[in-house]
Amino acid sequence: MRTAPEAVTRVDLERRGRQVTLVRGSDGRWQALPASAPATAPEAGAQAQAAAGAHGAGAAAAGAEGGATAPQAGPRADGTETVSDAVAVKLTMAVQLMHTAAPIRRLEGATLTSNSTAQFGLADGSLAIRLWTAPSTLTPLLAVRFGAHNPEDTAQYMALDGRDGLYLMSRFVGAEWNAVATSVLPP
């Protein structure tokens, strides 16, 4: 991904039919949108801006009264939930890795079909991520599915939505995304 990681304002994670949307507020903190209200790209951006704006006003007021200004993890009055610092660090690192880590190899001619997706661990239920840069965008910047590890157990198969072929990506990239997904996706 050539786009700067800081430009990513929304991340959708999906695995085994469960999905969560994480948005970066104007305060830079990651928040999870309520599961009961999945948002389209423009709606998610508007919700994130409204949430961060409402939170920012509260933080400013708290600072003016001498209270703590750092937002705490957990539910917020606007319906979003600020993710814990540990999850925020992992998510920020996972987004950064999509910018800095390059695939080890592209498997030419490995066009994904219904038969080959299962072979590479990319069938329904595999971890899918979508990265967005702006609330008004209707298509994600990047949409990826992580599959099984290669036979040597050094890399992981990865498919990019909209592109033919498969990629081998260093395992640590998928591991970081898996850690985020395990932390935020409902059981």
N, C-alpha and C positions, 0 to 999 in steps of 0.2 A: 504494500500500500504506500503510495507516494505522498499522500496527504499527511500533514502533521498530526500527531496523535491528539494534540490539544483541540483540534478542529472537530473531533468526534464528539457529538453532543447526545447521542442516543445509541444504546446497544440493546438489541433483542437477543435473548437466549431461548432456545427451545430444545427440549429433549423428551422423548417418549410422550408426546402430546401435551407436555407442560411448558408454559411460556412465561417469561417475565421480561418487562421492559424497564431498563435503567436509563435515566436521563441525568445529564450534567447540568446543574442549575447555574445561574449567573454567579453564584458564590463559589463555584468550582466543585461543590460536593455532589456526589452521586446519590440519586434517590430512585427508589423503586416505585413505579406507578402501581396503583391498586389493581389487583388481578381481576376484579369485577368490572373494570372499565378499560379493556384494551384499547389503545389509541392508534389511529393512523399516524403516519409521519407528521403531517401538519398539526394534528391534535396533540401529539406527544410533546412537540416543541412548545406549543402554547401552554400546556400544562406545566412543563418544566419551568418556563419563564415565570408563570404566575406563581408557582410554588416557591421558586427561588426569590422572587420579588417579595412575597408575603413573608418568607423566612428572613430575608435581608432586613425588612422593616423591623421585625421582632428582634433581630440580633442588634440592630442599631439602638433600639429602645432599651434593650438589656444593658448594652454598653454605657448608655447615657445614665442609667440608674446604678452603675457600678457592678452589675451582675456579669456573669460569664457570657462571652460572645461566641464561643465555639458551639456549633450545633451538635446535639447528641444523636447517636444512632437510635432509631426506633420510629414509631408512628408520629406523624405531624398533623396539625390541625387541618391542613389542606388536603389530606387523604393520601399523600405520598408517604414514603418511609425512607428516612435517611439510612443508608447502609452503614455498617460498622466501619471503623477506620481500617481494620484488617482486610475486609472485603474490598473497600475502596482502593487500597494499595494494590491488591491482586488484580482488580479490574483495570486500573491505570497501567499496570505492568503488562497485562494481556493486550491491551490496545497498543501500547508501545511496541510490543513484540511483533504485531502485525505490520508495523512500520519498518522495523529494523531487521527482522529475520526474513531471509529469502528461502524459497523452497530449495531443497537439496537437489532435486531432480524432477523433471516433468516427464511423465510417462506418456509418450506419444501414442496416438491411436487407441488409448484406453477410454474410448467413449463410454460414458455410463449408460448402461441399459438396466432394465429391471433384474436381469440375471447377474450382471457384474457388480451392482451396488452391494449386494449381500456379501460377495466374495471379498470385497475390500472394507467391509464393516460400515458401509455408507447407506444401509437400508433405513427405513423409517425407524426412528428412535435414536439415531445417532445425534450427537451434539451439533446443532446448527446455530450460527451467530450471524447477525446482520448489524453492520455499523453504518450510522447515519451522520451527516455533517450539518444539516440545517433543517429547521422545522418545516420548511416549505418544499423540501425534496420529496418526490414521490417514489423514487427508487433508491435503494441503499447504495452507499459508497462501495461496500464490499459485503458479499454474502458467501459464507463458507460453511462446509460440513466437514467435521472431523470423523475419520473412520478408525479402522483397526491399526495396530502397530505392524510394521513390516516384519518379515521372518527373523531378521537379525535383532529386532527389538530396539533399534536405534532411532527410528523415525516413525511417523504416523502418516497414513494416507489422508489426503485432503482433497476435496472437490470445491471448485469455485462455481457458484451458480452463474449460468450464462456462458460458460466456457466448456469446451470439450476437453477431455483428458483428465488425468489425475496428477497430483503432485505429492512428492514425499517431503514432509516438513519435519524438522527436528522435533523430537518428542516433547521437549520442554515447552513448546508453544501450545500444543494441545493440552498439556498437563496444567498450564496456568489457566486456560479457559475452563477446563474441567473443574478445577478448584473453585472458580467463581460460580459456575453453574451449581455445583454441589451446595454451596453456601446460600444461594438465593432462590433456587427453584423449589417449589413446594414438593413435599415427598409424594 
